[in-house]
Amino acid sequence: MRILIIALSGLGDALMFSPALRVLRTLYPNATIDLLTMFGATKDVYKNNPDINTIIYKNFLKDNPLSSMSFLFSLRGNYDISINVFPANRFPYNIISWLIGAKKRLGHNYIHVNDRSLNFLNNYRIDEDDSLHNVEENIRLINLLSNKQEHKIPPLQLFLDKESKEYADKWMLLQTLDDKSTIIGFHAGSALFKNQVNKRWDKNKYAVLANTLKDRYKATILLFGGPEEKELNMEIASRCNAIIVETPSLITTLAIMKKCRLFVSNDSGLMHCAAALQIPTVAIFGYTSHVHTKPWGNTSSIVRLPLPCSPCFYFSPQPAQCREFKGEEQFKCMKEISIQQVLEACNSLLLNNTLINHE
């Protein structure tokens, strides 16, 4: 049996498939299970996963179409089953699944723009259930392959290697920090595609929050993010004397994240990494759905405004838009979340989780 996991959306979406992968491996212990991705971050978080045989990396965004087509035809006929990781409501993902040509191509029927996204190219489908978390939707895909319809859902799966842990230990020494330090991580950024910059809580509020936590808990604030978020982190650091974490790879960054007692984040891939690392997490949500993408399987607190129009972002190729408010009030769901709301969530998790072992 040869199975291909098609994980072509972002880091968080790919990581939310990892519990389903664990279940899939228990169902097919001797199968070859490969994973196809076009993002280096997804490759990094899966490279130490024992449930994957091979990671196939192809940057479809940068490669020319002829190269991509040739690559896909080289995979054609190699797999018995392919699984389009939820959400995969874009026509290129479904064309890729069809071109690879597994006999069983698993995917969803989506509530929005389903036909336009060519989801019918997958020949084993289930209907999207708007009440479920993405992790649960992926488990439902695996149920198409199993007579057993009830599985205990594992937490997110993320494995750090020895080298990355050693790197993190050395980094801590250079910063004169140790495992007794109260370390709080922030991710103030987000993806930029599909107008996702509006998922970001205000950088000035992050800075005020950092100073408050430093004063109250004698905490050290670490700012996480990719190269495209460096300028943002520098602005925050200039207002609160936080430490910007810069490492040679995502996996070494995650090893340093593991040292945090608390993680404060917008709805982002690093938020899901924090959940996978079992770090108590304060997750700040605006127009995206906390029902679908809240941190899975760890201690967390969701901060959001329950506006009648929120959440309004659904799984489709369309960029995020604020349809309810105009001008300066656009994305009010994120802009009006107060520092006090987030601080109260931080206080609750810090006071209730002082005995958590992060080794």
Secondary structure, DSSP 8 states (H G I E B T S, - for coil): -EEEEE--S-HHHHHTTHHHHHHHHHH-TTSEEEEEES-HHHHHHHTT-TT-SEEEE--TTTS-HHHHHHHHHHHTTS-SEEEE-S---SHHHHHHHHHHT-SEEEEEE-SSSTTTTTGGGSSEEEE--TTS-HHHHHHHHHHTT-S--------------HHHHHHHHHHHHHTT--TTS-EEEEE-----GGGGGGG---HHHHHHHHHHHHHHH--EEEE---GGGHHHHHHHHHHH--EE---SSHHHHHHHHTT-SEEEEESSHHHHHHHHTT--EEEE-SSS-HHHHS--SS-EEEE----TT-S---SSSS-----S--GGGTTHHHHT--HHHHHHHHHHHHHH-TT----
